């Protein structure tokens, strides 16, 4: 049997030789390496005779290929209906070519694949689905590596989804929200996204929406922020693979795996964490990713504190100085023109020490 994702990966590399990183960065386009795509595909466990799949921001189609690689091993499956959104005209010819190959492979395995490439903006094309004016639960599976791109609050996508936008919006969490809206009940949601949505004020409205309709079942973490840079890219952005199901039923735990490098199958740690420890049940809906029992003990210890820093009169901000981006300003020694940079190790026994 042909390995569809590896075939498409190789063709994507050839395509990338014709397009600069700067051009792709303008539209927030970062391609998924084959090992990551294959791992994401294997997270699916839906078994039906007919499946409806959505791939928003499809690029060269590698995630569709990866999940179909897995589905071809399902003897029960007879029909696949695949919708792909991609509005970058430069990559459409490659996407069409790849889907033709995927369709032929499906036929060789007695499965009928009907695919539809929608050359439109994913958010604007589904505006009525977001507002609830038309039926919106269409898909059994949504799988995506969405565009990572900051947009303005007055941009059309932000206006359509204004009920989950606060502060600086980013296309990736709008794709997450719209993808979950288009899922059927009990449908699968498989995304690779930055970890930034898990905390912070800008994402609060999104988290409240998402965690009210979805239940996270699996998380895959990367021990290095440089592990998942995409094909021929170098993106200093912490990333997580997320699988969730559309349901309001309580689940007991989340399976958390951790690896180094883009080979997700080279797992260095596995941990089953209580859902209630990972998903904070309050107005902020923060997400936590403990990878061992010690992490859980720390979370439980902190969560029992009777007050917050804000209620004690403290106002704090994070991210003003990001150490690896500000190396030219860093100094090993204190002098009259320096101020202390606070690190975690400076706090010991509830006392700040700068030595």
N, C-alpha and C positions, 0 to 999 in steps of 0.2 A: 504494500500500500504506500502511495506517495505521501511524504511528509509535506503537507501544504504550507505550513508556517515557515519551514526552512527554505522552501523554494521561493516564497514571496520575500523573505528576508534578503536573499541574495539579489533578487531583482530590485529591491528597494535601495540596496547599497549602490547599484549601478545608477539608479535615478538620482541619488544624492550627490553623485559626482558632477551633476549638471546644475545643482542649485546651491547657493551659498547659505551658510548658517544664518547670516544677517537677514536674508530674505525670509527664511522660515521663522525666525524669531519675531518678525513683524506681525505674523498671524498666529503666534503661539504654537507653532507646529513642531512637535518632537516625536520621533518615531519609536515604536516599541521594539526592542531587541527580541529575537526569536525565543531565547530561553524564557524570558518573562512572559511573552505571549502564550507559550505552551503551558506554563504554570497556571496562568489565568484561565485558559481553556479547561484545564483539568479540575478546576474548582467547581465546575458545573456538575450537577447530579440529577437534573430533571429528566424524567423518562416519560415520553409521550409518543404517540404515533405521528402527530403533526405539531411542529414547533414554529412559533413566530419570534424572530430574533431581531434586535435593533443594535446597530453599530453606528453611533453618532460620532462625527469627526473621524471617519473611517481611514483616511490616509490611503495607504496602499492596500488595505484590507487584511493586514496580518492577524488582527484579533479575530475577525470572522473566520479566517483560515484555521486559526488555532482551536477555536471552539468546535468547528466542523470536523477537524481531525479527531476530536474526542467523540463527537456525536456519531461518526461513521461506525464506531464500534458498538452502537446500540442497535440490537436486532429488532427492537420494537419500532424504531423510527422509519417512516415512509416518506414524509414530506417536510421540507424546510422552506419557510417563507422569510426572506432576509431583506430588511430595509437598511440601507446605508446612506448616511448624510455626509456629503463632502462637497464644499463649495470652492475649493481651490482648483481652478481649471488646469493648472499645470500638471497635477497628478491624476486627473480623471482618466486619461488614456491608459496609464499603468493600472489603475484600479479596475477598469473594464477588462483589461487583458487578464488580470489575476482572477477575477470572478468567473471568466469563461473557463479557466483551468480548474477552478474549484467546482464549477458545475459539472464538468466532464468527469471529475473524480467521483462526485456524488452519484452520477449515472452508472459508473463502473461498479458502484456498491449498491445498486438498486434503490437509490434514494433520489427523489425529485427535488431539485433546488430551484425555487423561483426567487430571483433577486431584483431589487429595485434601487438604483442609485438616484438619490434625490439631491440635485445640485442646488440646494438652497441653504440658507442660514437655519441651523437646527432650532434655534430659539424662536425666531420670528415665524418659521413655518408651523410651529406648534402653539402659537399664541392662544388660540381658542381652546385647545386642550388644557392649557395652564389655567385659564379662567373658568373652565368647567362648562363652557357653552356647547361643546361637542363631547361625545364619549371619548375617554382618553386611555382606558386600560386595554392596550392592544397586544402587548408582548409578554412572552414567557421568560425571555432572557434579554437583558441589556448589558452589553459589554463595551468598554470604552477606555481609551487613553485620551481624555478631553484636552482641548487647547488650554495652555497655561498662559493667560494674557490678562493684564489689568485693563479695565475699561472705565469710562466715565459714568457717573451717576445719571447723566442725561442721555447716554447712549440708548438705542432702541431696546436692546436686550435687558438693560437695567430697568427701563420703564415698564416693560412687559411683566417682569418678575419683581416689581418694586416691593411687594409684601415680604420678601426675604432679603432685601438689599439694605445694608446700612454701612455708611462709610465707603471704603474703597472696594468696589466689586471686582470679581475676577471671573472670567468665562468658565473656569473649571468647575466651580461650585454651582453655577447656573446649569451647566450640563448635568451635574449630579442630580440636582433637584428636578429638572425636566425629565431626565431618564427615569427617575423613580416614579414620577407622575404617570408616565406612559406604561408602566408595568401592570400586569394583571395581579390580582391577589395571589400570594404565594410564589410570585415570579422571582427570578434570580437577578441580582444586581452585582456585576463584577467590574470594578474600576481600578485603575492605577492613578493615584492623585497625590499632590503634595499633602503633607501632614498638617499644614497650617490651618485647615478648617476645624481641627479638633479643639481649638481654644481661641481666645481673643474675641474682642467685642464685635468686630466687623462680621463675624460668622455666626453670631448668636441666633439671629432670626432663622438662618438656614438650618443650624443644628436643631433648633426646636421643631421646625417643620420635618426635617429628615428623620429624626429619631422618634417622632410621633407616628410615622407611617412605616418605617423600616426597622428590621431587627438584624443587627450585625452578627454574623456567624463565624467569619474567618478574617484574620488580619495577617498580613505578611510584612514584616519590618526588615529594613536593610541597615546593617550595623554601621555602614559608612554612607554619608550623604552623597559621595561621589560614585556609589555603586550603580545607581540607575540614572545614567546620563542620556539614555537614548542612543540611537545609532549615530556615530560621528559627532556627538555633542558633548559638552562638559557643563552640566547644569548643577550649580551648587544649591540644591533644593532637596530637603528630606522628603522621601516618597514612601507611600504605603500602598499595598494591594489590599483591596477591601471586597469582601463578599457579604451580601446581605440579602434577606428575603423580605418581600412586601407582606407584612403581617403586623398585627397589634398584639398577638399572643406573646406572653412572656417566655423567654428562653433562659436557661440556667447559666450557660457559660459561652465564652468566645474562645475559639481555638487560635492561639497566637504562635506564629513561627517567625524565626529570625535567621537571616543568612548574610553572608558577606559576598559581594560581587553580584553580577547580574544573573548568575546561575541560582535560581530560586530553589532548585532541588538539592543544593548543597546546604542543607539546614544545619545550623550550629546550635539551635535551641528551640524547643517546643514547650508550650505552657498552656494549660487550660485555665482561664481566669473567669471568676464569677462575673456575670453580666452586670450586676449591680455595682461591682467595684469599677468596672471599665466605663460605664455610662452613668454619669452623675445625674441624679434625679432632682434637679432644681431649675431655676429660671435660666441659668447659663448653659446647661446641658453639656458640660465639658466632657471630653473623652480622654481616658487614660489607658495606656498600653503597658501594663505590668508584664514582665517576662520571667519573673521568679517569685517565690513566696516572700522574699525579703521586700520586693517592690510592693506587694500587697499589704504587708505589715506597715510600711511607711504610709501608704494611702489611708489605711484604716486609722492610723495614729493621728494623722493630720485632720482627717474628716471629723474626728471627735472633739476638736478644739471648739470652745464655746464662742469664739469671736473671729472676725476677719480683720485683716490689716486696715481696710477702709473704715470699719466701725471703730477702730482704735485711733483713727485720725491720720493714718499713713496713706500717701498717694504715691504709687510706684508705676514706672513704665519699663517695659523691656524692649530690646531691639534698637535702642538709640545708638549703641556701639556694638557692631558685629565684629568680633575680633579678627576673623580671617579676612575680612574685607578692609580692615583699617590697620594693617601691619606697619605702614609707614609712620603712623602716629604713636605706635606702642613704644614704651620705654621700660627697660629693666630696672632702672633706679629712679627714686623720687628726687625731684628738685623743685624750684620755685614755680616752674611753668607746667607742672603736671598735676593731675588729679587722680585719685585712686580708681581703678577699675574693679568692680566687685565681681568675684567669682564664687562659685558654690563652696570651694574649700576655705574661703575667708570666714565662713560662718561655722563656728564650732562651739557647742554647748551654749547656744543662744547668745553668743558674743561675736562681734565682728573683729577680726584680727588682720591687720595689714603688716606683714613682716617682710 
